[in-house]
Amino acid sequence: MRELITKALRARKVFVGRDFYQFRQVKRNRVTYGNRFADWTFCPDNLDVHSVIYSFGAGEDVSFDLKLIEHYQLQVRGFDPSPRSIEWLTGQNLTDKFHFYPYGLAARDGTITFSEPAEANIHSLIINNETEGGDEGLKTHQLPVHRLPTIVQMLGHDRIDILKMDIEGAEYEVIEDIINSPVPIAQVLIEFHHRFPDIGIGKTRQAIARLNEAGYKIFNVSASGEEISFIKVSS
């Protein structure tokens, strides 16, 4: 029932031009882990205890990460700069295989201004694209971020088996760093935020096209159409 409702809501958005249909480009084995609204689909082939997982956007639900750890006994690196996420994670009794870093992923090293959402029932911070102050009346935070090459250098990995990111609209500006990563990335799982009024479907189409050009092909699209799983395909 949940999936039928999601598909119906998505069809309505497609009809009014706020969404579009994207389909699988390659077939791969697929597994989905995580709680409702925090689930991700990945290809299980070749994953083992030595696999390297980067999970950007921990929020207040790391069920996907914990299930990976439980099933494969691997290590997960989780990232999130938001005070709410840091406070929540600090209060959790998590396995020592989950390593948390209190900074985010962006196209530059430094800090970025994030705004509190206007809607009371939404908890995720939103990147503030205004140069001066942002939307009047909204609380803002200056939070630390790093580029992917910087993070890889700091953590010392020679590959990334899965890079998952739910980074509230910042995904578009880091596509080039993913494509030009100093280490190979096997799978990229992205939540696209074209539902945000200042983004739109054009940016997501462009991001998908750019990833396709670099050899990343889609092997799964969620019912909402927002979470898309890519795998690097050898030429």
C-alpha angles and dihedrals in degrees: 000000000000092000093048091052091047092051092048092051090048092050089055091052091049090051092055093044099253095113140020138207118256122180138199115282098190134021119239136157108275135204127177123209132177143059124291110295090013102064126122133190120222140165110256095200114122095002115137143144091296097053118123116226125188113191113188116192107033094176111165098314124067096163091124091053094045093050091052090051092047095048101039102023088228132141122259124201110207125192134192130142098194116115091223092055093045091051092048095048092047089059095051125094096225131173117264088240089074109080116193127204118189097220136082140231120258143143092266141037115248132048135325129199114243124189129215109245117257091227114082094214094056116082104178117103117237126219109252109226094184116108094214122044100314127233112358114252097017119116113239135201131202103219133181120253137173137197117250094248089054092050093048090051093048094048095040101225124157095202143008117222096188127013111188121185135183099164103153101251100328091101093090096060095050097052092097092051089052092049092046095040115156087228129042117266115204101189133018119194113191135182105208118209103204086134087077108099094230093052113043132178095290093074092050092049090051093048092051091048091050092049090048090053089054093053101264111133129189116251098166140025120188122233090256091051091228101097111065126178120210130189127195109246119203114238 
